[in-house]
Amino acid sequence: MAEHFDVVVVGAGISGIGTGYHLQDKCPERSYVILEGRDAMGGTWDLFRYPGIRSDSDMHTLGFAFHPWTRAKSIADGPSIRDYVNETAKAYGIDRHIRYGHHVKTASWSTAEARWTVTATDGDGERVAFTCNFLTMCSGYYNYAKGHTPEFSGLEDFAGRIVHPQFWPEDLDYAGKRVVVIGSGATAVTLVPELAKGGAQVTMLQRSPTYVVSRPGEDKVANWLRSKLPDKLAYGITRWKNVLFGMFFYNMARKKPERTKERLLGMVREHLSPDYDIATHFTPRYNPWDQRLCLVPDADLFDAINAGTATIVTDTIDRFVPEGIRLLSGQTIPADLIVTATGLDLQLMSGVEFSIDGAPVDLSQALQYKGMMFSDVPNLTYTFGYTNASWTLKADLVATYVCRLLNTMKRRGMRQATPHNDDPTMEIEPFVNFSSGYIQRAADRLPKQGTKKPWRLNQNYALDVLALRFGSVDDSMTFSNPVGARIAERARETLDA
């Protein structure tokens, strides 16, 4: 028999823990459970264990709004973030609502019952079922079971070891080894200086460059504020300081891309020798914020390059050979270890199969609603963070909006909230206007967005605060299925019998 909760939350990472807090705070009468497929909370920050794993957003915006980040480091390492998530869950009793080893497989909506039936496999591989009135997916945006690795020719010829950062072996010894890190994104720029510190001679092999920006590992203003003010007040001020600065910089980059590009490259020049070939290795083919910028704390990547322990090669791979990687230019890079920091396999909603009243639902054909729901899919939200700011900012707003919907349905005596587009002139656009490889590879699997609100993504935290915390819950939203409807239907069924 299925166990029932008012709300089922899928995923015990930052989004799921935050949702648990907001449900307790704003909907205390609602029961909820968090289903986590793995054996520990933390999501990304528990899964990824490669050397140097850290945030690429500052912790004053990546941290929870309700639980201040009080450590000195603003750009924090993975273990510290994992401890922070665990500390938060324990502090508010959210950890008691988590069911570990529960991998959700299907979710089916019944209009007659106004509830979802969620099936999962537990730690023993047994199928278990839960029912809920509302389902919120906090399972992240990529496949935990596999990363993305291109089909390189000659892969089997390489005599050394090949590792994907998503599955870093605990026993991997790279000291004194020649290591090639393939990639130019956040993972690559994190790994390269850390491997160099560990005694490796590292080559970062990239097909094309990414914009790289150095920021201090500590936020001096935040630390000063915390020494003068209560933690929560200091944290709130710092959070908004960083949000507003990020919005200003993003808007400047979009309005004046050439000027922004010149400034970003000028900052790189400040860290490297005058004769370093920045045009080849640090000048992308695209404008700033067409893809996410890569953050390096305290210029650690540049320091490794200056020290000679790390090298960047910009070229295209021809094939793997026994001694390393041969490039189209004819050069061969020798390697004992190759790290394929080549990206994520994007998987929205954790691969769960959805259906409504017995009919399968293809969410890739749906319109996203306020960046958190789907057209004509009732009582279902998902969390997908900003591409130009920290994940948690959006996660916090989604959780708050879920509570608003739940409380609105209760006040109105309705059991169902369904976004619906009735504008035939609405034009359809891709889900995200972003050129990053992991987005483009999965474009056909993602929902779409419209050209008008509330079907268009803001990608702007301030606008989303206004829309999701204070805006109407009735715009393109249909509230239906009154509380007494099922009771009356059952009474009729009894009389007919």
N, C-alpha and C positions, 0 to 999 in steps of 0.2 A: 504493500500500500504506500502511496506517495506521501511524503511528509510535506506539510503546507506551511508557507511563510507569506507574509504580506509582500515582501520584496526579496528577490534573489539577486545577489550581486555576484558576478563572475569575475574572479581575479582578485588576488590579495597583494597587488603592488601598490604603488602610491595612489592610484585612482581608487582602488577598492577600499583601502584603509580610510581615505578621505571621505568616500561615500558613506562608509559605516559611521563615521563621526557625525556627519550632517543628518543622517537618518535618526540617530539617537538624540541629537540636539533639537531638530525642528519637527520631527515626527515621532516623538517618544512612545506613542501608543502602537506603533507599527513593529511587527516582528520582522527580523531579517536574518539571512544567512549569507556568508561569503564562501563560494565554492572555488577552491584553488587546486589546479591540476598538479602542481608540484608539492613537495613535502616541506616547503618553507615559504614564508611571506617575503615580499620585497621585489618580486617581478624581475625586471631588468637588473636590478642591483644585487639580486641573489644569483641570477643565472650567469652573468658575465663575471669571469674571474681572471681575465688576462692581466698581465703586468701593467700597473699604472691606471687601471680603470677608474674613471672619475666623471664628474658632471661636466657637461659643456654649457650649462647655464649656472648662474650664481645661485647659491643655496637660499638666498633671501626671496627668490621667486620660485625656485624648485621645491623649497620646503612648504609645509602646510601653513595655510593662513592662520590656523587656530593653535598651532604648536610651534613657537619660535625656534628658529635655528640659532643656537647661542655659541657655537664654536667659532674660533678665530678665523679659520679658513673659509673663504667664500666659495672658492672652487674646490670642492671636496672630493676625496677619494671614495671609491666604491664601498669598502668596508665601513667607513664612517656613515655613509648614506644608509646602508643596510641596518646599522645599529640604530640610526635615527628613526627609521620606519618601524623597527621592532619596538623601540622605546615608546613611540607614539601610540601604537596599537595596544600596548600593555597599559599605558597611562590612562587610557579612556575605556578600557575593557573591551575593545574591539576584537582583540585576539580570541576572546571566548566565543565569538560568532563564526570563526573560520573552520571549514571542513577541508583538511588537506587531502591530497591524493584523489581529488574528485575532478576528473577531466570531462567537461560538458561536451556532449555529442550532438544532441538535438534539442530544439525548443518548438513546441507546437501550441498555437493559440486557439482557444475555443471561445467563440463569441457568446454562445449560450451560457457557458460557465463564467465568462469574463475572467479567464485565468490562463496562464501559461503552464504547460507541463514540460518540465526540463528533465532530460535524462542524462546521466553521466556514468562513467565507469569509476569505481572506487579503487582504493589501493590494492585490493585483491583481484581486480579485473572484473568484479561483479557489476552488473547494471543496476543502478539505483535511480529513483525518480523523486522529483520534488514538484510541487505546484506552488504558484505564486500569482498574485494579482498584478505585480509589476516586475519587469526584468530589466536589469541595467548591466550592460556589458563593459567591464573595466579590465579587459584582457589584453590591452595593448594593441599594437599594429603590425607585429611581425611573428613569423613562425618560430616557436621555441625549439622545434625538433630539427630544423635545418637552417643553415645560412645560405647566402647566395655565393656560388663559385662559378665563374664562366667556364666554358669548355675549352681548356687550354690543350693544345696539341702536345703530345709527348709526356703527358703527366706521369705516366707509369715508368718513364725512362729515368726520372730523377733519382739519384742514388741516396739522397738525404731524406729528411722528414718534412712532411707538409701538414700544416696546422691551420684550422680556421679559428679566429679569436673567440667565436661563440662557444667553442668547445675546447678551451685551453686545458691541456693535461697538467695535473698537479705536479707530476714528476719531471716536467720538461726542463732540462738543463741547457741554457743557451750561453753561459759564460765562455768566452774565448771562441765562440762560433761566428762564422760568417752568416748573417741573417739578411734575407731579402723580405721586406714587407711590401706586398703588392697592394696599392691603394693610395688614395690621397684625401680620404675623408676623416671624420672625427676619430675613428678607431686607429687609423694609421698614424695620425699625428700625435696620438696618445702613446702608442706602442713604441715608436721609434726612439724618443729620448729615454724612455724607461728601460728598454732593452740595452741601450748604450750605457746607461748607468750600471747595469748588471754585468758589464764586461763583454758585451757582444760588439762586433763591428757591423753596423747596420746600413743597409741601402734601402731607401724608400723608392720603390719603382712605381711611377705613375704614368698613366697614359696622357693625362692632362691635369693641370694644377687646379687647386682650390684656393679661395681667399682665406688667408690665415691671419688671425689677429691675436696679439699677446695682451693679456690683462693680468694685473697683480693677483696672486693667489689669495690675498687677504684684502678685504674692503676696509680701508682705514676709517672712512666715515662711519661705517656700521659699527666697528669696534669702539670708536669714540662715543657714538650715541649710546651704546650699551653700557658704557662706563658712567654715563650721566643720567640715564633714564631707565625706567622699568623695562625689562626684557621685551614685553609685548608691544609697548609703545615704540621702542627703538626699532624693533623688527618691522612694525607696520610702516614707519617712516622710510626705512631703508627699502622695503619692498616697493613702495610707490616711487621712490627715487629711481630705482633700477628699471621699473616698468616704464616710467615716463622717458627716461634716457633711451631705452631700447626702442620705444615707439618713435622718438624723434630721429634716431639714427636710421631706422628702417624707412621712414617717410622721406628723409633726405636722400637715401640711396635710390629710392624709386623715382624721385623727382629730378635728381641731379646725379645720374649714374656715373658719368665721366669724372666729375669732380670727386665723388666718393671713391671711385676706383683709384684715382691719383693719390688720394689721401691714404688709402689702405696700403698701396704699394710703397708709399713714402715711409710708412711705419715699419714695413719689412726692411727697407734699406737701412733704417736706423739701427737694426740689430745685426746686420751682416756686413761683411767687408765690402769696400767700395767696388771691387771688381767682380763681385758675385753676380752670376747670370740670373737676375730676377725675372727678366723678360721670358726666359724659357721655363723656369721652375716655379715661379710664384705669380704668374700673370694668367688668369683664367680666360677662356674664350667667351665667357658670358658676363653679364653685368652683376654687380653685387646684389645679393638676395634673390637672384634667380634660383640659387641653391643656398642651403644653409651655410653660414660662415663657420669656419673651424676656429675654435678658441684654444690657445695654448697658454697655460699659466706661467707667469714669470719668465717668459721667453725660453722655456726649456728646450723646445725644438731647435731654435736658433743657436742656443748655447752648444748643443750637441754637434751641429754643423760646424760652428766655429772651432770646436775642439778637435774636429777631424774624426770623431767616433761615429758620425752619421753622415751619409751622402744622399743626395737626391738625384735620381736619374729620370728624365722625362723622355719616354720612348714607348714603342708598341712591342708587345711580346710576339715573337715568331713562334717559339716552341720551348718546352722544357727539354733539357739535355741532361745527361748523367751528372755533369759537374755544376749545373745551375740553370740559368735562363738565357736563351739566345734571343736577341732583339732584332727587329727588322733592319736596324742600322748595321747589323753584322757583329756588334759587340756581344760578348758573353759575360754575364755577371756571375761569378762563382758564388756558390752558396752551400752551406751545410744544413740550413733550415730555411724553409720558405713559409711565410705567413700570408695567407690569402685574406687580407682585410678588404674584401671586395664587396661587402654590403650585406644587407638583410633580405630575407624573402618575406615581402609584405603579405600579411594575412589578416585582413580585417575580421573582427568578431571571432577570432580563434578557430575558424573553420567550422563553426557550428552550423548545422542544417536547420533552417527555419521553415515553418509552415503555418498557414492560417486556415482554420476550419478544414483541415485535410489537404489543402492545396499547397504545394511547395512555393516558397517565396524566393525570388532572385533579387537580392538586395542591390546588385550592380545595375539593375534597371530602375531603381527607386531614386527619388530626389531626396537629398539630405535636407533636413529641417533644422535651422538654427545651429547647424554643425553638431547635432546630437541625437536626432531622430530621423525616421524614414517616412516618406509619403505612404499613406494608407496602411501603415503597420502600427497597431495599437500598443500602448503601454510598454514600449521598448525604447531605451536610450542606449547610447554608446559613447565612449570617451575617446576622442582623437585630439591630441594637443596641437598647439600652434606650431607652424613651421618657422615662425620668426620670433618666437619667445619660448618661455619654459612650458613644459607639458602640464605642470601642476596648476598653472593659472587657469587653463581651460577646464581641467578636471574639477577644480573647486566650483566653478560656475555651473558645470553640468550637474554636479551633486546637489547644489542649491536649487537648481531648476526642477530636478526630480522631486524634491520636497515640496516645492510650490505646486506642482501638478497634483501630487498626492493629497495635499491639503485642500486644493480647489475641488477635486473630485469628492472628497469627504463632505465638504460644505454643501455641495450641490446635489449630493446623493447620487452621483454617477460613478460607474465602475470602469469606464473606458474613455481614453483620450487618444484621438487619432489625428495626426496631421494630414491635411488633404489640400491639394492644389486644385482650385477650380478656375484658374486663369488660363484659357486656351492660347493666349498670346505669349506665354512664358517660353523663353528660349532656354535651351539646355547647354551647359558647359561642363568641362571636366571637373572632377571633384576638387582638385587642388591645382592652382596655377603655379607649378613648381617643376623644374627640369631635372631634379635629382633622379639618378638611375633607379633607385628602389621604388619611387613613385611611378615613373614611366613604365617600368616592367610590369606593374600591376594595374595599369590604367583601366584595362577592360574588366577588372574584377571589383572596381570601386564604384560606389554610387555616384550620381551626378549632382551638380548644383544648378540652380536657376540663375537668371539674370536680375531677379528682384528679391527683396527681402520678403519673408523670412527664409527663403530658399537659397540665399546667397551667403557664402562664408564671409565674415567680417575680417578675419585675421587681424583683429584689433581688440586688445583686452578692454580698453575703456569703453568702446562701443558695445562689446558683449556684456560688460557690467550693467550698462543701461538697459540692454535688451533682455537679459536673462534674470537679473535681480529685480528690476523695476518695471520692465516693459509688460505689455499685456500677455496673458496666457491664452487669449482667445483668437489671436491672429492666425488664420488658417488652421485652427485646431477645433475639432469636433468632439464635444463631450456627449457621451451617449450611454446606453445600457444602464438604466436606473437600477438602484439597489433592489427594489421590490420586483423587478421584472422576472427574475428566475423563480422566485417564490410563487408568483402568480402562474407561471408556466407549469411548474410542478403540480400545483393545485389542479389546473386544467387536465394535466395528464392523468392524475388520480381519478378525477370525475369521469374522464373518457373510458378509463379502464373498468 
